Amino acid sequence: MLNCRFRVRMILKAFTHPVSLVRYSVLALALTSNPPVHAQDFPTRPVRIVNPYPAGGTLDAAIRLIAQKMTEDLGQPVLVENRTGAGGLIGLSTVAKAPPDGHTIVAVANSFAVYPAVRTDLPYDTVKDFKPVTFVGSTPHILAVPSTLPANSVKELVALAKAKPKSISYGTIGEGSYSHLVGKVFEEMAGVELMQVPYRGSAPTITAAASEEISMVFGNFPEIMPLAKAGRLKALAIATAQRSPLAPEIPTVAEAGYPGFTSLSWYGFMAPGATPATIVDKLQQSVARALTDPAVKSRFTELGVVPGGDSPSQFAAFLQEQMATYARIAKAANITMTEK
């Protein structure tokens, strides 16, 4: 079992943002440096944002809003293309091999930083084949259970799990996924044994919880709340340091007796690894302007997404922090993943 000090450090390191840039300056330079190239003429044709995850989720909604504003800003159509499959690897591989001219970028989420920790069969080099553009935003996770489950608090849920080990199942988006690691951290902190049930995406996972196929789920705020308001799920706790102003009635996991536990989904944009820094900067600046647009900010608030807009070097440092943390969690839990 991991000791308490290590667990708390592991959680805090996993989900704190922004991070120290000094500590990760070497990786940041490796991910962002390129010989100067003028980008006055960029873009010369439509820009494609590849979303490697299914349509309809929080990330998809967020990047479509951004793409609309980038179209106005850049003077060329910015199109979103969903290229799903293999847990996002198909879309990621497509962009890793795309011409490094800024006209093709990819949306990434937690799994981008998780995969190096749990897989040895990646069809790309996480560091060399991609260049960070910017941090797009993040949304907190909510611990939810089916409305029929006899637990109205995290304390009661933990009591059920302790009474009968592995009787409480939780949904994930796959073996070795970010949601799998979050479940393992919760198991360790709560001192329980849960049963992991993998699904093909976050939406099916949340649907499974609402349909009573599984006992609990850590889901994105904007995807959980409509089902909670409809009475199909019970939102037991939010995995943030403080209660959300959008749902102040939901206590935090820390309030339930597990201080330091935070969990969120984060999103960002990456370009092919050899993309000139000047073009990456122009893309980042366009995204940052989109994120300050009042209509986008309002919609992000409705979605429960906190906007980003970080510089490429800041995002590079954040990614390195995430990869290091996931590697520690995966090693401690002995989680590996070899099948696509």
C-alpha positions in Angstrom: 0.0 0.0 0.0 1.2 3.5 -0.7 1.8 5.6 2.3 -0.4 8.6 3.0 2.4 11.2 2.3 3.1 9.7 -1.1 -0.6 9.5 -2.0 -1.3 13.2 -1.2 1.8 14.2 -3.1 0.8 12.1 -6.0 -2.7 13.7 -6.2 -1.5 17.2 -5.8 1.2 16.8 -8.5 -1.3 15.1 -10.8 -3.8 17.9 -11.1 -2.2 21.2 -10.1 -1.9 23.9 -12.8 0.1 25.9 -13.7 3.3 24.2 -12.9 6.9 25.4 -12.3 8.5 26.2 -15.6 12.0 26.1 -14.2 11.9 22.5 -13.3 10.8 21.4 -16.7 12.7 23.9 -18.9 14.7 21.2 -20.6 11.6 19.4 -21.9 9.9 22.7 -22.7 12.8 23.7 -24.9 12.8 20.3 -26.6 9.1 20.6 -27.4 9.0 24.2 -28.5 12.3 25.2 -30.1 12.8 25.5 -33.8 14.8 27.8 -36.2 12.9 31.1 -36.7 10.5 30.9 -39.6 8.3 33.8 -40.7 4.6 33.1 -40.5 3.2 36.3 -42.1 1.5 34.3 -44.8 0.1 31.6 -42.5 -2.5 30.2 -43.0 -2.7 29.8 -46.8 -5.6 27.3 -46.8 -8.1 25.9 -44.3 -6.7 24.8 -40.9 -7.8 21.3 -39.7 -8.3 20.5 -36.0 -8.3 16.8 -35.6 -10.4 15.6 -32.6 -9.3 12.0 -31.9 -12.2 11.5 -29.6 -16.0 11.0 -30.3 -18.2 13.9 -31.2 -20.7 15.1 -28.6 -18.4 15.4 -25.6 -17.2 18.4 -23.7 -13.9 18.6 -25.7 -15.8 18.5 -29.0 -18.1 21.3 -28.0 -15.2 23.4 -26.8 -13.0 23.1 -29.8 -15.9 23.8 -32.2 -16.5 27.1 -30.4 -12.8 27.9 -30.7 -12.7 26.9 -34.4 -15.5 29.3 -35.2 -13.6 32.2 -33.7 -10.3 31.2 -35.2 -11.9 31.2 -38.6 -12.8 34.9 -38.1 -9.4 35.7 -36.7 -7.2 33.9 -39.2 -9.2 34.6 -42.4 -9.3 30.9 -43.4 -11.8 28.2 -42.5 -10.8 26.3 -39.3 -12.5 22.9 -39.5 -13.0 20.2 -36.9 -12.5 16.6 -38.0 -13.3 13.7 -35.7 -10.9 10.8 -36.4 -11.7 8.4 -33.7 -10.5 4.9 -32.9 -7.9 3.0 -30.8 -8.5 5.2 -27.8 -7.5 8.3 -29.8 -4.3 6.9 -31.3 -5.6 7.0 -34.9 -6.2 10.7 -34.8 -3.0 11.4 -33.0 -1.0 9.3 -35.5 -2.6 11.2 -38.3 -1.3 14.5 -37.0 2.1 13.1 -36.0 2.6 12.3 -39.7 1.0 15.5 -41.1 3.0 18.2 -42.9 4.5 20.5 -40.1 3.1 23.7 -41.6 0.4 24.5 -39.0 -2.5 23.6 -41.2 -3.2 20.4 -39.2 -3.3 20.3 -35.4 -4.8 17.9 -32.9 -6.9 18.3 -29.8 -5.5 16.3 -26.9 -6.7 15.4 -23.4 -5.4 13.5 -20.4 -4.9 10.3 -22.3 -2.1 11.9 -24.4 0.0 12.2 -21.2 -1.1 8.9 -19.8 -0.2 6.7 -22.7 3.6 7.0 -22.3 3.2 5.7 -18.8 1.2 2.6 -19.7 2.0 1.7 -23.3 5.1 0.6 -25.1 3.4 0.2 -28.5 2.7 3.9 -29.3 2.8 4.6 -33.1 4.5 7.9 -32.5 7.1 9.6 -30.2 5.1 11.7 -27.7 7.9 14.3 -27.4 9.5 14.4 -30.8 6.4 14.0 -33.0 4.3 16.8 -31.4 4.8 20.4 -30.4 2.6 22.0 -27.8 0.5 24.9 -28.9 -1.7 25.8 -25.9 -3.7 24.7 -23.0 -7.4 25.0 -24.0 -9.2 24.5 -20.7 -10.2 22.1 -18.0 -13.4 20.8 -16.4 -13.7 19.1 -13.0 -14.9 15.5 -12.4 -17.9 14.6 -10.4 -18.2 11.4 -8.5 -21.7 10.2 -9.4 -23.7 7.0 -8.7 -27.1 5.6 -10.1 -30.1 7.2 -8.4 -31.1 3.7 -7.1 -27.8 3.0 -5.3 -28.3 3.1 -1.5 -25.6 5.8 -1.0 -26.2 9.5 -0.6 -22.7 10.5 0.2 -19.1 9.5 -0.4 -19.0 8.2 3.2 -21.9 5.9 2.5 -20.5 4.8 -0.8 -17.1 3.9 0.8 -19.0 2.0 3.5 -20.7 -0.1 0.9 -17.4 -0.8 -0.9 -15.7 -1.8 2.4 -18.6 -4.1 3.4 -18.2 -6.2 0.2 -14.9 -5.7 -1.7 -15.2 -5.4 -5.5 -19.0 -5.2 -5.2 -18.9 -1.5 -6.3 -17.9 -1.1 -10.0 -16.7 2.0 -11.6 -16.6 2.9 -15.3 -13.5 3.9 -17.2 -12.7 4.7 -20.8 -10.4 1.7 -21.0 -7.7 -0.3 -19.3 -4.8 2.0 -18.5 -6.8 5.1 -19.2 -6.8 8.3 -17.2 -10.1 7.3 -15.6 -8.6 4.0 -14.6 -5.8 5.7 -12.8 -8.2 8.1 -11.1 -10.1 5.1 -9.8 -6.9 3.5 -8.5 -6.0 6.7 -6.6 -9.5 6.8 -5.1 -9.2 3.1 -4.1 -5.9 3.8 -2.4 -7.1 6.9 -0.5 -10.4 5.3 0.6 -9.0 2.0 1.4 -11.4 0.0 -0.8 -11.3 -2.5 -3.6 -13.4 -1.6 -6.6 -14.2 -3.4 -9.9 -13.1 -1.5 -13.0 -15.4 -1.8 -16.1 -14.0 -0.4 -19.3 -16.1 1.4 -22.0 -15.4 3.0 -25.3 -15.5 6.6 -24.3 -16.8 8.8 -21.5 -20.3 9.2 -22.8 -21.0 5.4 -22.7 -19.5 5.3 -19.3 -21.8 7.9 -17.9 -24.8 6.3 -19.7 -23.9 3.0 -18.1 -24.0 4.6 -14.6 -27.4 6.2 -15.3 -28.6 2.8 -16.5 -27.4 1.1 -13.4 -24.9 -1.1 -15.3 -22.1 0.2 -13.0 -22.1 1.6 -9.4 -20.1 4.8 -9.8 -18.3 7.0 -12.3 -16.0 10.0 -12.3 -17.5 12.1 -15.1 -17.0 15.5 -16.6 -19.1 18.2 -14.9 -21.1 19.2 -18.0 -21.9 15.6 -18.8 -23.0 14.5 -15.3 -25.1 17.5 -14.3 -28.0 17.1 -16.8 -28.5 13.5 -15.7 -28.2 14.5 -12.0 -30.9 17.2 -12.5 -33.1 14.7 -14.3 -32.8 12.3 -11.3 -31.0 9.5 -13.1 -27.7 10.1 -11.3 -26.8 11.3 -7.8 -23.8 13.7 -7.8 -22.1 12.8 -4.5 -19.0 15.0 -4.7 -17.0 17.2 -7.0 -13.3 16.6 -7.3 -12.1 20.2 -6.9 -10.4 22.0 -4.0 -13.5 24.1 -3.4 -17.2 23.8 -4.3 -18.2 25.0 -7.8 -20.3 28.2 -8.0 -22.2 26.4 -10.8 -23.3 23.7 -8.3 -22.6 24.9 -4.8 -24.8 22.2 -3.3 -22.4 19.5 -4.2 -19.6 18.9 -1.6 -16.0 18.3 -2.5 -14.4 14.9 -2.2 -12.0 16.6 0.3 -15.0 17.5 2.5 -16.0 13.8 2.5 -12.7 13.0 4.3 -10.2 12.7 1.5 -8.2 16.0 1.5 -6.0 16.6 -1.5 -8.1 14.5 -3.9 -8.7 16.5 -7.1 -9.5 15.2 -10.6 -10.3 16.9 -13.8 -10.2 16.6 -17.6 -7.9 18.9 -19.4 -7.7 19.8 -23.1 -5.0 21.3 -25.3 -3.8 21.6 -28.9 -0.6 20.0 -30.4 1.0 20.5 -33.8 3.3 18.2 -35.7 6.7 18.1 -34.1 8.7 20.1 -36.7 6.2 22.9 -37.0 8.0 26.3 -37.0 7.8 28.1 -33.7 6.5 31.3 -35.4 3.5 29.4 -36.7 2.9 27.7 -33.4 2.9 31.1 -31.7 0.4 32.4 -34.3 -1.9 29.5 -33.6 -1.6 30.0 -29.8 -2.4 33.7 -30.1 -5.5 32.9 -32.2 -6.7 30.4 -29.7 -6.0 32.8 -26.8 -8.0 35.5 -28.5 -10.9 33.1 -29.1 -10.9 32.2 -25.4 -11.3 35.8 -24.4 -14.3 36.3 -26.6 -17.4 37.1 -24.4 -19.6 34.5 -26.2 -17.0 31.8 -25.9 -16.4 32.6 -22.2 -20.1 32.5 -21.5 -20.5 29.1 -23.2 -17.4 27.7 -21.5 -19.0 28.8 -18.2 -22.2 26.9 -19.1 -20.1 23.9 -20.0 -18.2 24.1 -16.7 -14.9 24.5 -18.5 -12.2 26.9 -17.2 -10.5 28.4 -20.2 -6.7 28.3 -20.7 -4.7 30.1 -23.4 -1.2 29.3 -22.0 2.0 29.8 -24.0 3.5 26.9 -25.8 6.3 26.7 -23.2 3.9 26.7 -20.3 1.8 24.0 -21.9 5.0 21.9 -22.5 5.9 22.2 -18.8 2.4 21.2 -17.8 2.5 18.1 -20.1 5.8 17.0 -18.6 4.4 17.3 -15.1 1.4 15.3 -16.1 3.5 12.5 -17.7 5.7 12.2 -14.7 2.8 12.0 -12.3 0.9 9.4 -14.4 4.1 7.3 -14.6 4.3 7.2 -10.8 0.6 6.3 -10.4 0.8 3.6 -13.1 3.9 2.1 -11.6 2.5 2.0 -8.1 -0.7 0.4 -9.3 1.1 -1.9 -11.8 -1.0 -0.8 -14.7 0.1 -1.5 -18.3 -1.8 -1.5 -21.6 -0.6 -3.3 -24.7 -3.8 -3.8 -26.8 -5.1 -1.1 -29.0 
